[in-house]
Amino acid sequence: MRNKFYWNTESLIVVGLFTALNKVVSLLIALIGGGMNPVTMMLKNGVATALLIVMVSRVRKFGVLALYTLIAQVVSFLIAGGGLITLLPAFLLAGLISDSIIHWCGGYRKLSAVVFGVAMYDLLGRVISLSWSFLTVRENEGMFIFGAVVVGLGYLGCLLIGIPCGIKFTKELRHAGIIREL
């Protein structure tokens, strides 16, 4: 008999644990790195992307990135206040688009589709957030360019550190039997 609920308890717990782990590790890297310098920003974003690849490879359900976004933004709202909740629409849209991309590229069983989907999630979330910020706040062009460079540097960490580490972690966890083949 098929389970009538789409999200089972194990999947919800994995998403919640990875969200919490992502927040704690990002905070620790920022604190140990002495603030938001370029190396710390790249490392923080790389670790977050690696954990996201592992989480999506483990849960393998359509909507996992959107659910992760909802949980992460609620946690960020509770920790940092109301300012970060403005990122919710951009990253929620990015999550839904990226879930669709993973589905179209072969599904959650293919590591290449998961990696491409997570990379697009990071890119789309950042581009949509920057665009929304530029349209609503009408910032000075110099400030916007500085923000774009900071966001670009973070995405570079996702590409150079996060994706290779995420692939390696996922392969090792499959070998260990933690990420099961269905």
Salt bridges, closest charged atoms under 4 A:
GLU10 OE2 - ARG58 NH2 2.40
GLU10 OE2 - ARG180 NH2 3.14
GLU172 OE2 - LYS168 NZ 3.77
GLU181 OE2 - ARG174 NE 3.11
